[in-house]
Amino acid sequence: MLKAKRKAMEMEDDRKSMTGEAIVLFLDVLGYKGLVKNGIYDSKLVQELKDLWVGIIRLSKYENLPEGAPHRDYIHKVVRSAMSVRFISDTFLFSLRLSDITPDSDFNDSESIAAHIWVYLYSIAMFCPTFIGKTGLIMRGGIAKGPHYEKDIDNNIFLFSKAYIDAYELHERNQQPRIVADDKLIAYLREIQFNYLDAFFYKEHDNTICFDWYFFFEFGDPRSKKLLRDIKSGLITNIRASVADDSARTKLKCFVEYHNRKMSEAGEDYKEFTIDTGIFEKES
């Protein structure tokens, strides 16, 4: 009897999930094919990428949260994670199922949702620069909010999602190495008064709202400098390897301009991490 009741509750939860909403990031790695071809026998690189992925998985389950995370103790209490991360070939999918977020009596619904969104966005901000630092490869993508249903069935995923389609289409329309945010997502974050909107997102020169790749850095932290050193080295290697690919070099130049702008904003101590854009002429 108890088993049947539990099963009925699970089915009802699943039915509700089918009409739920999520925030979904579609992230495309530029140059991934070459990475695999050149690094398939590099066990150190493969292990480093695997360790990075394991770290993201743990964070998505709200383990190893940074000290600065809002409502950190509350998030640790959450029994069921609402976030998932998937890696399919050259594509990464990060989803946060808003409908699956379990509210807590100590917080109102908006505070509970905001705490989960912070962890979700932070995990993206942690993953992206670390991946660039280890591979030298840049990315582009889209992040959107909308109807979303996903279900793990015997270690396979069933995905039926407008949020995913919207994120993918944002990525398709965007040829530059940036993550473009959906207007509906930004409106939603403003509606719930998400206090970290301006920290995670910024407006580009063409008024496009984008996710900030480098939010992860806490300037002044020695670990940030080590990662910035890796990013600079990786990008330069990638630039030199793309001499014959005008499209790749255009995207790399765009990212380097963003990188240099962030280093300039960080102050004199970070000047050493800027990349001389003259390299694009020297290496052509």
N, C-alpha and C positions, 0 to 999 in steps of 0.2 A: 504493500500500500504506500509506504514511505517512498519506495523507489519510483513508483508510478507518479506520485505527486511531484517528486524532484524532476522527473523527466518532463512533466507537463509545464513546470516552471521554466525549465531550460528552453522548451519549445516556444513559450510565450516571450521569453527574453530574445530569442533568435528572431521571432516575428517582428518584434519592436525594432530590432537592429536593422531590419530590411528597409525601414522608413527613416533611418537615422541620417545624421550629417557628420561630415569629417573635414578636417584640413588635410590636404594631400600635396606633397612635394614630388614632382617628377624631375629627376636630375640625370642629365646625360653627360657622360665623360667623353671629352673630345680627345681622340687619339688613343682610345683604349685598345683598339685592334693591334696597334704597334707595340703597346705595352706588353700584351700577352705574347706576341710573336717573339719579342726580344727578351722577355723575362720569364718565360715558362719554365726554364731550368734554373732560375735564380731562386733557390730555396729561401734565402734570407729575405728577399723582397716579398715572396709569397707569404712567408711567416709574418712579416711586419703588417701586411695588408689584412691578413687573417686576424691578428691581434687587435688591429684598429677596429675591425668589424665586430669582434667580440665585445670590445669596450662600448661600442654604440648599442649593441644588444642589451648589455647590462644597464646602461643608462636609460634605455627605453622601458626597462622594467623597474625604473626608479631606484636602481642600486647605484652606489658610488656618486651620489649627488654632490655638487659643489656646495661649499659653505654658504655662498651667496644666494642660493635658490630660495625664492619666496615660499613660505609655509613648508619648509623642508621637512619638519617632523610630521606634518599632515600627509605629505606625499608618501613618506615611508610607510604610513599606515594603510595606504590604499591596497586592497586585496587583489583587485583585478585591474591589470594594466589596460589602458585604452589606446596605447601607442604600439605601432608595429613598424619594422623596417625590413625591406626586401631588396635583394640584390639579384638582378637578372641581366647577365651579360654586361653591357656597358651602361646599364640603367639602375639607378637607385630610387626606391620609393619609400618615402617616410609618410606615414599616415597617423593622424590623431583622431580617433572616433569620439567626437564630442558627445554623442548620445550614450556612450558607454562610461562616461566619467561618473564616478560614484560620489555624490555630495557628502559632506561631513557636517555633523551637527554644530561643530565649532565655527563653521564658515557659511556664508551664504553661497548660492549657486555660482554667482559671478566670480567670487574669490576662489572657489574650488576649480572652476574652469580655467581661470587665469594662471593658477599654479601649474596646472598640467600643460598649458600652452607655453609657459616659460621653459619647462623642461624639454618639451618638444623642439622649440626653436633653438634652445641652447645646444641640444644634441646635434642639430644640423650645423650650427656655428662651430662646434667642436670638430665635427667630421671633415668638413670641406677643406679648411686650411691644412689640416693634418694630412689629408690625402694628397693635396697639392705638394706639400713638403716632401712626401715620400716618393712621389712619382714624377713631379714636374708638370703633370697634366692639369689642364683647366677644365671647367665645366660650364654648362648653361642649363637653365631649367625654368619651371613655372611652379607657383604655389597658389592653390585655390581652395575655396570652401564650397561645399555643396553636398547633395545627396550621395550617400556612399554605403555600400554593403560589402563586407568581406567575411569570409568564413574559412577557418582551417579545417580541412577534412582529410584525415589520415595523412598528415604531413604535406598536403597539397592545399593550395589556396584557390578559393573561388572568389572572384572580384567582379562586382557590378557597380560601377561608380561614375557619376557625372563629375564629381570633384576631380577624379583621375583624368577624365577626358578634358576638362577645362584646363587643368595644369599642363597636360600634354600639348594642348593647342597653344597655350601661352608660350611654351618652350619652342614650338614649331614656328611661331610668328617672330620669335626673338632670335636673331642670328648672332647677337653679342654674348660674350661670356659673363652672364649675369643671371640671377634668379628674379624673374618678374612676378610681382604680386598681383593677384586678382583684386579688382575693385571691391567685390563683395566681401572678400576676406578683410580688407582694410576697414571697410565700413563696419563690419562685425566687431573687430577689435576696438574700434572707437565706441561702439555701442555698449560694450561691456566695460568700458573705461580701463582697458589694458594699459597699465602704467609704463610698459616697456616698449611701446610701439616705436617711438623715435630712436630707441637704442638698437632694435633689431632691423629696422627698415630705414631707407634713405631715398631721397628723390634725385634721380639722375638729371643731367643737363637737358634731356628731352621731356622732362616732367614724368617719366616712368618711375613708379615706386618699386624699389628693388630690395631684396634681402641683403643685409650687409655681411659679406663673406668673412670679414675680420672682426666681427663682434666678439669672437672668442678671446681675443688678446686682452690681457690685463697689462697694459704697458707699465714697465718697471719690473715685471716678473722675469727672472733670468730664463725660465723655460720658454717664454715668448720669443726671446732673442734667439734661442737655439732653433726654434721652429722657423722664424723669419730667415735665418741663415740658410736653412734647408730649402725654403721656398725660393729664395733668390737663386741658389745654386741650381735647383731643379728647373726653374723657368729659363735660365740662361742655357742650360743643356738642351731644353726643348726648342728654344729659338734657333740654336745652331743646327739642330737636327731637321728643322723644317725649311731649310733654304729653298727647296724646290716647290713648296706648297704655299702659294700666295694667300689662300683662304685661311689656312692655319696661322700664318704670320700676322694677318690682319686681326684675328681674334686675340692672339698673344699680345700684340701691341696694345689693344684695348684694355686687356687685363693688367698689363704692366703700368699703364697710365693710372688705373685705379689703385694699384699697389703703391706706386710712388706718391700719389695723393694722400693715401693713408699714412705713409711714413712721414710725409711733410707735416701732417696734422699732429703726429705723435711727438714731434719736437726734434731738437738737435741730436739727441742720443740715438735716434733711429735713422740718421742720415746715411749711415754705412750700409743700410739695407735697400736703399734705392737702386734702381737698375738704369744704367745709362741707355737711353732709347737710341743712341747712336749705333748700338749693337745691330739694329735692324738693317742699317746701311752697310756696316762693316761686314756682316755675315751674308749679305745678299750676292 
